[in-house]
Amino acid sequence: MNCAELIAVILEYLEGGLTPEDAAEFEAHLANCPPCRAYLATYRRAKAMAADVGRIEIPDEMKERLREFLLRRLSGNAPASGAS
């Protein structure tokens, strides 16, 4: 499993929806990837905060832009500062 694959299934992992084999692969990747561990911790905090204030629906376009941004950051292909 690579970083992009981990991000794609993070919600299923947190909700216990992965097969035992996929969950083991997810956890093996986490064991060797500090950026993904940090991403998971941030994701968990954000999920908990959202649950505390009620469900806030994010527009699909914003979800996609956020996902693309995070994937670029994790892969080291982030745009120069000030670019979007």
N, C-alpha and C positions, 0 to 999 in steps of 0.2 A: 504494500500500500504506500502511495506517495501522499504528499501534503494535499494536493487537489482532491484526491479520492477521499481522504480523511474528512475534509471540509464538506464534501458532498453527502456524507452519511453521519455527520455529527449529531443531528437531531435524533436519527434512528438509534444511534448508540446510547444517547442519554435517556431515551424512552424505552430501552431494552428491546428494540425491534430488530437488532442484528442477529444473525445466526451465531452460534457459539464460535464457529470458525472465523467469521468476519469480525466478531468482537475481539477475539484473540489477536488477529492481524492488526486491528485498530490499536489495541493496547501495546503490541510489539512496536509499532511505528512510534507511538507516544514515548516509549521508553528510550528511544534513540533520537528524538527530535524536540529540542527545547522550544523552538517557535510554535510547534503544534501544541505542546503542553500549555504554553502561555495563551494561545488562542482558545483552547478548551476552557481554561480557567476564566478567561474574559467572557466567553460565551455563556458559561454557567452563571457568572455574576449578572450579566445582562438579562438572562432568562429569569433569574430570581427577582431582579428589580422590576421587570415587566410584569411579573405575576403579582408583585406587591401593589402596583398602581392600576391593575386591570389590563385587559387586552387592548393593545394599540396595534391597529393594522397598518403595516408599512406598504406603500404602493409597490407593485411588482417591479417597476422600473428602478426604484430605489434599492430594493433587495438585490436585483441583478448588479447594479453599479457597486454596491457594497461588497458583494461576493467577488466581483472582478478585481476590485481594489485589494481585497485581502489576499486573493490568490497571487496577484502581482507582487505584493509585499513579501509573501512567504517564499516565492520563487526567486526573489532578488531582482525582479524586473520592474520595480516601482519607477514611475515617471519622476523627472527632476522636480524639485520643489517649485510650487507655483503652477505646475501643469495639472490638468484634470483629466 
